[in-house]
Structures are given as structure tokens and as C-alpha cells.
């Protein structure tokens, strides 16, 4: 630990012994560095925030989706293009300094690196421009930075409010051309399909439609057969009732008394049976008991009898004729359906090539129809969107924060650079003094001499100064302190000048 302390003390002594060399190097580096810092131009930054939003009221009513995000991205990407940057340069004092296309190209490239257009949120944009030119004053650089942002806002407004009316018209013309071409192709495909259907009427609607039609006819045939079975059963039942009903009934003179009541009861019983009621039905049982009771009363009544037509028999005959007609109609419909099913089945399996050709024609027609409908829908959406943009002023544009006037430079950080140059100069002076001491073959301590020679050192004689020498050294020391203070004073003056210069810009 003592060796390290001795080495450190020796190094400090060496630097202090050559303090004028260290101070001179520090002065030289500081003056050169401060001159370089002073030549670096100040850069000023101006910012602005804008709000852009599309009015979606008509989009909600018409159902046309809004293209706000796409339009904003397009403007954001093209705003810093070379064409727009050239407009910015020519619209600001920067354009007065340009005299050739090469200078314009270089200025455009440089300005493109100093402009940022950032999307803070969905509809908020921040435009930032940084500018600094050593040939201009700080106040002029600050004004140019503000003018750049203002020009960018004007371009942003023009790009959004003017919209893409010309592009919409060109797009509509292109869509009309495509629709006309698709219309011709669709008409040709439709004519081919109609001609094929005329030659092959059985394949109209395609194989799927034929199968569906065949299944429908088979289902209808099953229904007709079920109805025919029910109608035949009803006809058989009415035939049985007619077989058990007499054609005439006997009556004595004018029909009346027990015989008349018996005839009425039999007519009522036959009517119930004609309605399809079974023998076990309560109404049929009651009517049958009434007939049996009246028969004994009519037999006891006696007297001559005369024959008369049975009205129940006549009613049953009319019902049977109606049911026979229904059975014949169902049989005819059954035969017709069977014939149509057989014909359709034979046609489907007799010409598979024609069925395949019809499927191909139908598929081509459906594809062209879908393309035509999609193009027509896209054209209507484009037309409505163009009307919204051009007639209803759909774009809302608002400057939230106008371009700021820079009050202080954003770069460089001159106070920090001045301090850094001072520290670097002092460090370089100390390092130079120490390096020179290492090149000289002298020893600062007796221990260093002993280590270098490898021989014991018996003692060391300290320096003895006279009074005049001490006075001279004290005077030189005061000069040294004064030179150090002067270096610090120059640093302080430069800082003060920087503050004053910033105040003048404000």
C-alpha cells in the first residue's frame, strides 16, 4: 500500500514540477476545442399536431366501409417524398440559397432526414422539423424551422381535402371497361346455356336439379299411392253399405204412424253408416235399437203396404259415384307420375356426355355471373365513396397545436460541449506533463532510485532555497494561478455568451 502511495505522490510531483507545460497544453486544446464548438451551427426544432378524421355518417347509412386508415397511411408515406420536400424548399427561405439541380437534390436528401411525421394515435399526427445553417443567424434558423412545419401542414391539408377525385374518376372508367367486357362474356355464356337447354330440355337445371326433380316426383307418387289406397278402402266400405240397404221400402197408403217412423229411423241409420261410422259407434247403436223397436210396432200396425224408393239407397249411390271418380283420378295421376319418372331416369343415364357438358356451361356461367356482380358492387361502392369525398366534405382537418416557434436550440448542447472541452484540455495537459516526466531519466524519490540501480541509497539531500529564490517561485506560482483562473474565466464568458445568444433568439 505504501508503494502505491509513493508512486502516486511521485506522479503528482512530476506533474506539478511541469505544471506550466500542463497549463499550456490545456490552454491550446481548450482554445481549439472552443473554436470548433463555436463553429457548430445551432439547430432549432419546430413541432405541430394535427387531427384528421373522416365523417363516417354516410358510410354507416350506405354500408360502404370507410378507407380512413388507408388514406392517412398514404398521406403519411407520401408527405416526405422528394416532390413534397421540393415544394417545401421552394416555399420557404431555403429555396433562395439553391441555384442548381444538384444543390436541390442534396438539400432534399438532407431535409428528408430532419423531418418526422409520426402517428401518435388513430387520428393525431405530430410533424417535427429540425433546421440549422451556419450561414444564417439563430433567429433565421428558428423561423425557417417553423416555416417548414407550416408548409408541411399546408401540404397535409391539400393532400387530404383535395382527395383523389381524379383517381376516383380514372378508377370508375376502368371499372366500366371491365364491366363491359364481363357483360359480353356473360351474355355469350348465357346464350350457349339457353341453346343447350333448348336442345336438351330434360337436363335443364343441371344434374342436381334433375335428381331433385326425380326425388320430388317419387315423393309425390308415394303420396298419390297412399291417397289411392285410402280412396279404394272408402269405396269398398260404401259398396258394403249399399249391398245391405234395400232399394225400396213398404208403406201403407200415405206414409205415417209406425211405418213412417220406421222409414225415418232406417234412413237416419243409413246416413250414419254412409258417414263412415262403425257399428260400434254410440250413434249407430242407438239408431239400430230405434229401428228394431219400430219394426215390432210397424208389424203390429198391419194394413196394406205399397212400395216406395228408399232415400238412403239413393244417397249411398251418389256417394259411391263420387268415390269412384276420385279413385279413377288418383289412378290416372299414378300412371302419369310413373311414366314421367321412368322417362327422366332413362334420360339421365342415356346421355352422360350431355349432362357433363351442361354442368360445364352452368359452371362457366356462374363464375362469370359472380365476377360481374362483384365488379358491379365494387363500382357502386367506389362511386358512393367518391361522392362522399367530393360533395359532402367527408374529411375533417384541424390543427390542434400550431407550429411552435423555437426558443432555444435543440442541438448542439453547447454548455455541455464547452465543459467537455475544458475537462479534456485539463486532462490532456496533466497527461502530457506526466508523459514527459516518464521520458526524463530522473527519479522523484530515493526508493525509485534504489529500485532502478539495485543498490542501497544511504540518504538524500533536500533542496535548500534562499529567500530571493523563494520570492521568484512565489511570483511564478501567482502567475500560474492567474493563468488557471483566466482559463476558467474564458469558460465562464463563453457560457454567458451562449445564454445571451439564446435570449436574443427568444
Secondary structure in CASP SS format (residue, H / E / C, confidence):
PFRMAT SS
TARGET T0000
AUTHOR 0000-0000-0000
METHOD secondary structure of the structure
MODEL  1
X C 1.00
X H 1.00
X H 1.00
X H 1.00
X H 1.00
X H 1.00
X H 1.00
X H 1.00
X H 1.00
X H 1.00
X H 1.00
X H 1.00
X H 1.00
X H 1.00
X H 1.00
X H 1.00
X H 1.00
X C 1.00
X H 1.00
X H 1.00
X H 1.00
X H 1.00
X H 1.00
X H 1.00
X H 1.00
X H 1.00
X H 1.00
X H 1.00
X H 1.00
X H 1.00
X H 1.00
X H 1.00
X H 1.00
X H 1.00
X H 1.00
X H 1.00
X H 1.00
X H 1.00
X H 1.00
X C 1.00
X C 1.00
X C 1.00
X E 1.00
X E 1.00
X E 1.00
X E 1.00
X E 1.00
X E 1.00
X E 1.00
X E 1.00
X E 1.00
X E 1.00
X E 1.00
X E 1.00
X C 1.00
X C 1.00
X H 1.00
X H 1.00
X H 1.00
X H 1.00
X H 1.00
X H 1.00
X C 1.00
X C 1.00
X C 1.00
X C 1.00
X C 1.00
X H 1.00
X H 1.00
X H 1.00
X H 1.00
X H 1.00
X H 1.00
X H 1.00
X H 1.00
X H 1.00
X H 1.00
X H 1.00
X C 1.00
X C 1.00
X C 1.00
X H 1.00
X H 1.00
X H 1.00
X H 1.00
X H 1.00
X H 1.00
X H 1.00
X H 1.00
X H 1.00
X C 1.00
X C 1.00
X H 1.00
X H 1.00
X H 1.00
X H 1.00
X H 1.00
X C 1.00
X C 1.00
X C 1.00
X H 1.00
X H 1.00
X H 1.00
X H 1.00
X H 1.00
X H 1.00
X H 1.00
X H 1.00
X H 1.00
X H 1.00
X H 1.00
X H 1.00
X H 1.00
X C 1.00
X E 1.00
X E 1.00
X E 1.00
X E 1.00
X E 1.00
X C 1.00
X C 1.00
X C 1.00
X C 1.00
X E 1.00
X E 1.00
X E 1.00
X E 1.00
X E 1.00
X E 1.00
X E 1.00
X E 1.00
X C 1.00
X C 1.00
X C 1.00
X C 1.00
X C 1.00
X C 1.00
X H 1.00
X H 1.00
X H 1.00
X H 1.00
X H 1.00
X H 1.00
X H 1.00
X H 1.00
X H 1.00
X H 1.00
X H 1.00
X H 1.00
X H 1.00
X H 1.00
X H 1.00
X H 1.00
X H 1.00
X H 1.00
X H 1.00
X H 1.00
X H 1.00
X H 1.00
X H 1.00
X H 1.00
X C 1.00
X C 1.00
X C 1.00
X H 1.00
X H 1.00
X H 1.00
X H 1.00
X H 1.00
X H 1.00
X H 1.00
X H 1.00
X H 1.00
X H 1.00
X H 1.00
X H 1.00
X H 1.00
X H 1.00
X H 1.00
X H 1.00
X H 1.00
X H 1.00
X H 1.00
X H 1.00
X H 1.00
X H 1.00
X H 1.00
X H 1.00
X H 1.00
X H 1.00
X H 1.00
X H 1.00
X H 1.00
X H 1.00
X H 1.00
X H 1.00
X H 1.00
X H 1.00
X H 1.00
X C 1.00
X H 1.00
X H 1.00
X H 1.00
X C 1.00
X C 1.00
X H 1.00
X H 1.00
X H 1.00
X H 1.00
X H 1.00
X H 1.00
X H 1.00
X H 1.00
X H 1.00
X H 1.00
X H 1.00
X H 1.00
X H 1.00
X H 1.00
X H 1.00
X H 1.00
X H 1.00
X H 1.00
X H 1.00
X H 1.00
X H 1.00
X H 1.00
X H 1.00
X H 1.00
X H 1.00
X H 1.00
X H 1.00
X H 1.00
X H 1.00
X H 1.00
X H 1.00
X H 1.00
X H 1.00
X H 1.00
X H 1.00
X H 1.00
X H 1.00
X H 1.00
X C 1.00
X C 1.00
X C 1.00
X C 1.00
X E 1.00
X E 1.00
X E 1.00
X E 1.00
X C 1.00
X C 1.00
X C 1.00
X C 1.00
X C 1.00
X H 1.00
X H 1.00
X H 1.00
X H 1.00
X H 1.00
X H 1.00
X H 1.00
X H 1.00
X H 1.00
X H 1.00
X H 1.00
X H 1.00
X H 1.00
X H 1.00
X H 1.00
X H 1.00
X H 1.00
X H 1.00
X C 1.00
X C 1.00
X C 1.00
X C 1.00
X C 1.00
X C 1.00
X C 1.00
X H 1.00
X H 1.00
X H 1.00
X H 1.00
X H 1.00
X H 1.00
X H 1.00
X H 1.00
X H 1.00
X H 1.00
X H 1.00
X H 1.00
X H 1.00
X H 1.00
X H 1.00
X H 1.00
X H 1.00
X H 1.00
X H 1.00
X H 1.00
X C 1.00
X C 1.00
X C 1.00
X C 1.00
X E 1.00
X E 1.00
X E 1.00
X E 1.00
X C 1.00
X H 1.00
X H 1.00
X H 1.00
X H 1.00
X H 1.00
X H 1.00
X H 1.00
X H 1.00
X H 1.00
X H 1.00
X H 1.00
X H 1.00
X H 1.00
X H 1.00
X H 1.00
X H 1.00
X H 1.00
X H 1.00
X H 1.00
X H 1.00
X H 1.00
X H 1.00
X H 1.00
X H 1.00
X H 1.00
X H 1.00
X H 1.00
X H 1.00
X H 1.00
X H 1.00
X H 1.00
X H 1.00
X H 1.00
X H 1.00
X H 1.00
X H 1.00
X H 1.00
X H 1.00
X H 1.00
X H 1.00
X C 1.00
X H 1.00
X H 1.00
X H 1.00
X H 1.00
X H 1.00
X H 1.00
X H 1.00
X H 1.00
X H 1.00
X H 1.00
X H 1.00
X H 1.00
X H 1.00
X H 1.00
X H 1.00
X H 1.00
X H 1.00
X H 1.00
X H 1.00
X H 1.00
X H 1.00
X H 1.00
X H 1.00
X H 1.00
X H 1.00
X H 1.00
X H 1.00
X H 1.00
X H 1.00
X H 1.00
X H 1.00
X H 1.00
X H 1.00
X H 1.00
X H 1.00
X H 1.00
X H 1.00
X H 1.00
X H 1.00
X H 1.00
X C 1.00
X C 1.00
X C 1.00
X E 1.00
X E 1.00
X E 1.00
X E 1.00
X E 1.00
X E 1.00
X E 1.00
X C 1.00
X C 1.00
X C 1.00
X C 1.00
X C 1.00
X C 1.00
X C 1.00
X C 1.00
X C 1.00
X E 1.00
X C 1.00
X C 1.00
X H 1.00
X H 1.00
X H 1.00
X H 1.00
X H 1.00
X H 1.00
X H 1.00
X H 1.00
X H 1.00
X H 1.00
X H 1.00
X H 1.00
X H 1.00
X H 1.00
X H 1.00
X H 1.00
X H 1.00
X H 1.00
X H 1.00
X H 1.00
X H 1.00
X H 1.00
X H 1.00
X H 1.00
X H 1.00
X H 1.00
X C 1.00
X C 1.00
X C 1.00
X C 1.00
X C 1.00
X C 1.00
X H 1.00
X H 1.00
X H 1.00
X H 1.00
X H 1.00
X H 1.00
X H 1.00
X H 1.00
X C 1.00
X C 1.00
X C 1.00
X C 1.00
X C 1.00
X C 1.00
X C 1.00
X C 1.00
X C 1.00
X C 1.00
X C 1.00
X C 1.00
X C 1.00
X H 1.00
X H 1.00
X H 1.00
X H 1.00
X H 1.00
X H 1.00
X H 1.00
X H 1.00
X H 1.00
X H 1.00
X H 1.00
X H 1.00
X H 1.00
X H 1.00
X H 1.00
X H 1.00
X H 1.00
X H 1.00
X H 1.00
X H 1.00
X H 1.00
X H 1.00
X H 1.00
X H 1.00
X H 1.00
X H 1.00
X H 1.00
X H 1.00
X H 1.00
X H 1.00
X H 1.00
X H 1.00
X H 1.00
X H 1.00
X H 1.00
X H 1.00
X H 1.00
X H 1.00
X H 1.00
X C 1.00
END
